[in-house]
Amino acid sequence: MEKRIELEKRGRLPSVIKELNLDNCRSTQIVGLTEEFVNLESLSLINVGLISLKGFPKLPNLKKLELSDNRISGCLNWLHGSPKLTHLNLSGNKIKDINTLKPLEEFKNLKNLDLFNCEVTNVENYRSEVFALIASLKFLDGYDREDREAEDSEADDDDANEEDSDGNEVHEDGDSEAEFDEDGEDEVEDELNVDDEEEDDDLDDEDADEEDDSEEGNEEEVDEEEESTRGQKRKRDAEEDED
């Protein structure tokens, strides 16, 4: 597992990694996975051969954990260092009774739990007891409390009620902060456009006034020229009469 972790890091610091896939790397216990992966949100450990979760590190931002097809029979309390967990897949493990699941009642954000192919699913009133145990749970083995099958989009995006994909808070009307910011920018842009249009209209009005003044000035000059011409003509006519 340690070698696989180093390979998946690809030279990156653990603190910048958000997704880690360790499927099929053979190990009976957690080795090499440390609390340095502080921003890890999705971890997959499918078909690794784990018999226990002992040593599972505190991963405060972990939301999705895939542990299917292992040999885990208990010790789920080791997951308490990941309080933001919303999706947990334990299908195909060795979990036999409801009491083994009791540590999961501490998770206030857990929405999706999969225990398919675990012996516990054969317990009488299994579904009602698990839903009663985990108050936040919405889907168990792909079905809700009313045995309605979850659509893929519901199962994958249910935790987006509080935050969108970019981590922006979603408001009551369904718009995220990013969308509010975009709307605000659009409004500002519209206001600026209106101001520009008003300025253009004012400039057009000023140009029109200047053109009117210019035309009036030209008309006055023409009138003066015509008056001067008529005066000169009268003067010549008077001189001819005297002769």
Solvent accessible surface area in square Angstrom, and as a share of the most:
residue,aa,sasa,rsa
1,M,30,0.13
2,E,99,0.44
3,K,180,0.76
4,R,59,0.22
5,I,4,0.02
6,E,106,0.48
7,L,126,0.62
8,E,25,0.11
9,K,35,0.15
10,R,173,0.63
11,G,84,0.81
12,R,96,0.35
13,L,124,0.62
14,P,18,0.11
15,S,42,0.27
16,V,89,0.51
17,I,0,0.00
18,K,115,0.49
19,E,127,0.57
20,L,8,0.04
21,N,72,0.37
22,L,0,0.00
23,D,27,0.14
24,N,90,0.46
25,C,14,0.09
26,R,157,0.57
27,S,21,0.14
28,T,67,0.39
29,Q,104,0.46
30,I,17,0.09
31,V,53,0.30
32,G,32,0.30
33,L,9,0.04
34,T,55,0.32
35,E,100,0.45
36,E,112,0.50
37,F,4,0.02
38,V,60,0.34
39,N,59,0.30
40,L,0,0.00
41,E,62,0.28
42,S,32,0.21
43,L,1,0.00
44,S,17,0.11
45,L,0,0.00
46,I,52,0.27
47,N,63,0.32
48,V,0,0.00
49,G,8,0.07
50,L,0,0.00
51,I,88,0.45
52,S,25,0.16
53,L,0,0.00
54,K,135,0.57
55,G,37,0.36
56,F,8,0.03
57,P,12,0.08
58,K,129,0.55
59,L,0,0.00
60,P,53,0.34
61,N,37,0.19
62,L,0,0.00
63,K,64,0.27
64,K,76,0.32
65,L,1,0.00
66,E,34,0.15
67,L,0,0.00
68,S,10,0.06
69,D,78,0.41
70,N,6,0.03
71,R,119,0.43
72,I,0,0.00
73,S,65,0.42
74,G,14,0.14
75,C,66,0.39
76,L,1,0.00
77,N,78,0.40
78,W,97,0.34
79,L,1,0.00
80,H,79,0.35
81,G,19,0.19
82,S,0,0.00
83,P,72,0.45
84,K,91,0.38
85,L,0,0.00
86,T,9,0.05
87,H,23,0.10
88,L,4,0.02
89,N,31,0.16
90,L,0,0.00
91,S,15,0.10
92,G,22,0.21
93,N,7,0.04
94,K,99,0.42
95,I,0,0.00
96,K,119,0.50
97,D,66,0.34
98,I,31,0.16
99,N,110,0.57
100,T,28,0.16
101,L,0,0.00
102,K,101,0.43
103,P,32,0.20
104,L,0,0.00
105,E,59,0.26
106,E,99,0.44
107,F,7,0.03
108,K,152,0.64
109,N,60,0.31
110,L,0,0.00
111,K,36,0.15
112,N,17,0.09
113,L,4,0.02
114,D,41,0.21
115,L,0,0.00
116,F,126,0.53
117,N,110,0.56
118,C,4,0.02
119,E,94,0.42
120,V,0,0.00
121,T,42,0.25
122,N,130,0.67
123,V,52,0.30
124,E,139,0.62
125,N,97,0.50
126,Y,15,0.06
127,R,61,0.22
128,S,69,0.45
129,E,71,0.32
130,V,0,0.00
131,F,10,0.04
132,A,84,0.65
133,L,33,0.16
134,I,0,0.00
135,A,92,0.72
136,S,26,0.17
137,L,2,0.01
138,K,82,0.35
139,F,20,0.08
140,L,0,0.00
141,D,30,0.16
142,G,35,0.33
143,Y,88,0.33
144,D,21,0.11
145,R,120,0.44
146,E,112,0.50
147,D,90,0.47
148,R,153,0.56
149,E,123,0.55
150,A,16,0.12
151,E,114,0.51
152,D,117,0.61
153,S,67,0.43
154,E,83,0.37
155,A,28,0.21
156,D,84,0.44
157,D,83,0.43
158,D,20,0.10
159,D,44,0.23
160,A,44,0.34
161,N,91,0.47
162,E,130,0.58
163,E,78,0.35
164,D,39,0.20
165,S,118,0.76
166,D,119,0.62
167,G,46,0.44
168,N,34,0.18
169,E,98,0.44
170,V,37,0.21
171,H,71,0.32
172,E,186,0.83
173,D,99,0.51
174,G,49,0.47
175,D,47,0.24
176,S,7,0.04
177,E,70,0.32
178,A,33,0.26
179,E,75,0.34
180,F,85,0.35
181,D,86,0.45
182,E,102,0.46
183,D,68,0.35
184,G,30,0.28
185,E,114,0.51
186,D,75,0.39
187,E,110,0.49
188,V,82,0.47
189,E,98,0.44
190,D,81,0.42
191,E,111,0.50
192,L,102,0.51
193,N,71,0.36
194,V,74,0.43
195,D,68,0.35
196,D,75,0.39
197,E,105,0.47
198,E,95,0.42
199,E,102,0.46
200,D,76,0.39
201,D,81,0.42
202,D,82,0.42
203,L,99,0.49
204,D,85,0.44
205,D,85,0.44
206,E,94,0.42
207,D,73,0.38
208,A,47,0.37
209,D,84,0.44
210,E,114,0.51
211,E,107,0.48
212,D,73,0.38
213,D,91,0.47
214,S,60,0.39
215,E,100,0.45
216,E,100,0.45
217,G,28,0.27
218,N,81,0.41
219,E,108,0.49
220,E,107,0.48
221,E,102,0.46
222,V,75,0.43
223,D,84,0.44
224,E,118,0.53
225,E,116,0.52
226,E,84,0.38
227,E,87,0.39
228,S,58,0.38
229,T,85,0.50
230,R,117,0.43
231,G,27,0.26
232,Q,104,0.46
233,K,119,0.50
234,R,140,0.51
235,K,136,0.58
236,R,131,0.48
237,D,66,0.34
238,A,51,0.39
239,E,88,0.39
240,E,119,0.53
241,D,122,0.63
242,E,148,0.66
243,D,157,0.82
